[in-house]
Amino acid sequence: MRRGLVHVLAWSLATGAAVTLSWWGVHTVMAGTAYDPPRALPITAVGRAARDSAPAASSTSRPEPSRTASRTPSATPRPSATRSASPSGSAGRPPASPSASGRVKSYDTDGGRAVFDVGPADATLVSATPKAGWSMQVWKTESWIRVEYTAGADRVSVFCTWHDGPPHVEIGTY
């Protein structure tokens, strides 16, 4: 009986130590990622949601994004077919919400929605949301941001570049 109790106690201590070590490791890694709590956007018009089928911007925002790449790809392939993008909801509607550095612009694609705060000389990623069945990856540097949505063999990339002028967004499907 005593021997069984010692084994249960040893097993409990070892399991507790393993769980604690695993939690600490995951917590340390996740603390440095781009996942911040959601922040509310200001309400710009009463009844706007009733008139529009889709919101003009996402409800999450990063206060001060870092200018270093969170993930640096070994090679940054350009999509084979690109088109110049215009922000969704720009037909007959005012900009989503002015901010200190520019205007919030939303870009809808087959894979999801990317929202950028576009200023006169640079841009920041406000949010990126994949559609159901799609996964997402984000790359950031000092002169461009790339959001890639993937579902099986289908890929959609949203490039926002400002290295040779004001910010410009291209959407590529490949």
C-alpha positions as CSV (number, residue, x, y, z in Angstrom):
1,M,0.0,0.0,0.0
2,R,2.7,2.4,1.0
3,R,4.7,1.5,-2.2
4,G,1.7,2.3,-4.4
5,L,1.2,5.7,-2.6
6,V,4.9,6.6,-3.2
7,H,4.5,5.7,-6.9
8,V,1.3,7.9,-7.3
9,L,3.0,10.7,-5.5
10,A,6.1,10.5,-7.7
11,W,3.9,10.3,-10.8
12,S,1.9,13.3,-9.7
13,L,5.0,15.4,-9.1
14,A,6.6,14.4,-12.4
15,T,3.4,15.2,-14.3
16,G,3.0,18.6,-12.5
17,A,6.6,19.5,-13.3
18,A,6.2,18.6,-17.0
19,V,2.9,20.5,-17.3
20,T,4.4,23.6,-15.6
21,L,7.5,23.5,-17.8
22,S,5.4,23.1,-21.0
23,W,3.2,26.0,-20.0
24,W,6.1,28.2,-19.2
25,G,7.7,27.4,-22.6
26,V,4.6,28.1,-24.6
27,H,3.8,31.2,-22.6
28,T,7.4,32.5,-23.3
29,V,7.1,31.9,-27.0
30,M,3.5,33.4,-27.3
31,A,4.4,36.5,-25.3
32,G,6.5,37.8,-28.2
33,T,3.9,37.2,-31.0
34,A,1.6,39.6,-32.7
35,Y,-1.5,38.6,-30.8
36,D,-2.9,41.5,-28.8
37,P,-6.3,41.8,-27.2
38,P,-9.0,43.4,-29.5
39,R,-9.5,47.1,-29.4
40,A,-12.7,48.9,-30.3
41,L,-12.9,51.2,-33.3
42,P,-14.8,54.5,-32.9
43,I,-18.4,54.5,-34.2
44,T,-18.4,56.8,-37.3
45,A,-22.1,56.7,-38.3
46,V,-25.3,55.6,-36.7
47,G,-27.0,52.8,-38.5
48,R,-24.0,52.2,-40.8
49,A,-24.0,48.5,-40.0
50,A,-27.6,48.2,-41.1
51,R,-26.8,49.8,-44.5
52,D,-23.6,47.8,-45.2
53,S,-23.5,44.0,-45.4
54,A,-19.8,43.9,-44.4
55,P,-18.0,46.1,-41.9
56,A,-15.6,48.7,-43.4
57,A,-12.7,47.7,-41.0
58,S,-11.9,45.0,-38.5
59,S,-12.4,45.6,-34.8
60,T,-8.8,44.8,-33.8
61,S,-5.8,47.1,-34.0
62,R,-2.2,47.1,-32.9
63,P,-1.1,50.2,-31.0
64,E,2.5,50.5,-32.1
65,P,3.7,47.7,-34.5
66,S,7.3,46.9,-34.6
67,R,9.2,47.7,-37.8
68,T,11.2,44.4,-37.7
69,A,10.0,41.3,-39.4
70,S,8.1,38.9,-37.1
71,R,8.8,36.2,-39.6
72,T,11.4,36.5,-42.3
73,P,10.9,34.3,-45.3
74,S,14.0,32.8,-46.9
75,A,12.7,34.0,-50.3
76,T,9.8,36.3,-51.0
77,P,8.2,35.1,-54.2
78,R,6.1,37.6,-56.2
79,P,2.8,36.2,-57.3
80,S,2.5,35.3,-60.9
81,A,-0.7,37.2,-61.6
82,T,-1.1,40.5,-59.8
83,R,-3.6,43.2,-60.0
84,S,-3.7,46.6,-58.5
85,A,-6.2,46.7,-55.6
86,S,-8.7,49.2,-54.6
87,P,-10.0,49.2,-51.0
88,S,-13.2,47.4,-50.5
89,G,-16.1,49.6,-49.8
90,S,-14.6,52.6,-51.6
91,A,-17.6,53.0,-53.9
92,G,-19.6,55.9,-52.7
93,R,-18.5,55.5,-49.0
94,P,-16.2,57.7,-47.0
95,P,-13.0,56.2,-45.6
96,A,-13.5,53.7,-42.7
97,S,-11.8,55.7,-40.0
98,P,-9.1,58.4,-40.1
99,S,-6.2,57.9,-37.8
100,A,-3.2,59.8,-36.7
101,S,-1.0,58.3,-39.5
102,G,-3.4,57.9,-42.4
103,R,-6.6,56.1,-43.4
104,V,-7.7,52.6,-42.6
105,K,-8.3,50.7,-45.9
106,S,-9.7,47.2,-46.1
107,Y,-8.9,44.7,-48.9
108,D,-11.2,41.7,-49.4
109,T,-9.8,38.6,-51.3
110,D,-10.9,35.1,-51.9
111,G,-8.8,34.0,-48.9
112,G,-9.7,36.7,-46.4
113,R,-9.6,40.3,-45.5
114,A,-6.5,42.5,-44.8
115,V,-6.8,45.9,-43.2
116,F,-4.0,48.5,-43.4
117,D,-3.5,51.9,-41.9
118,V,-2.1,53.7,-44.9
119,G,-0.1,56.9,-44.3
120,P,1.6,59.2,-46.8
121,A,5.0,57.4,-46.5
122,D,4.3,54.0,-44.9
123,A,1.6,51.6,-43.8
124,T,0.9,49.3,-40.9
125,L,-1.2,46.2,-40.7
126,V,-4.3,46.7,-38.6
127,S,-5.7,43.2,-39.0
128,A,-5.7,40.2,-41.2
129,T,-8.6,37.6,-41.1
130,P,-8.7,34.4,-43.1
131,K,-12.0,33.1,-44.4
132,A,-13.2,29.7,-43.3
133,G,-11.0,26.9,-44.6
134,W,-8.0,29.3,-45.3
135,S,-4.9,29.7,-43.2
136,M,-2.8,32.9,-43.0
137,Q,0.8,34.0,-42.7
138,V,2.2,37.5,-42.3
139,W,5.7,38.9,-43.1
140,K,6.7,42.5,-42.2
141,T,9.8,44.5,-43.1
142,E,10.7,48.2,-43.1
143,S,9.4,48.7,-46.6
144,W,6.6,46.2,-47.2
145,I,4.0,43.9,-45.6
146,R,2.8,40.7,-47.1
147,V,-0.3,38.7,-46.0
148,E,-0.6,35.3,-47.6
149,Y,-3.8,33.2,-47.4
150,T,-3.5,29.5,-48.2
151,A,-6.1,26.8,-48.8
152,G,-4.7,23.6,-50.3
153,A,-2.9,24.5,-53.5
154,D,-4.7,27.9,-53.7
155,R,-2.7,31.0,-52.5
156,V,-3.7,34.7,-52.4
157,S,-1.1,37.3,-51.4
158,V,-1.8,40.9,-50.4
159,F,1.4,43.0,-50.8
160,C,1.6,46.6,-49.4
161,T,4.8,48.2,-50.4
162,W,6.2,51.7,-49.9
163,H,9.9,51.4,-50.6
164,D,9.8,53.5,-53.8
165,G,7.0,55.9,-53.1
166,P,3.7,56.1,-51.2
167,P,2.1,52.9,-50.1
168,H,0.7,50.7,-52.9
169,V,-1.3,47.5,-52.4
170,E,-1.3,44.6,-54.9
171,I,-3.3,41.4,-54.6
172,G,-1.9,38.3,-56.3
173,T,-3.5,34.9,-56.9
174,Y,-1.3,31.9,-57.7
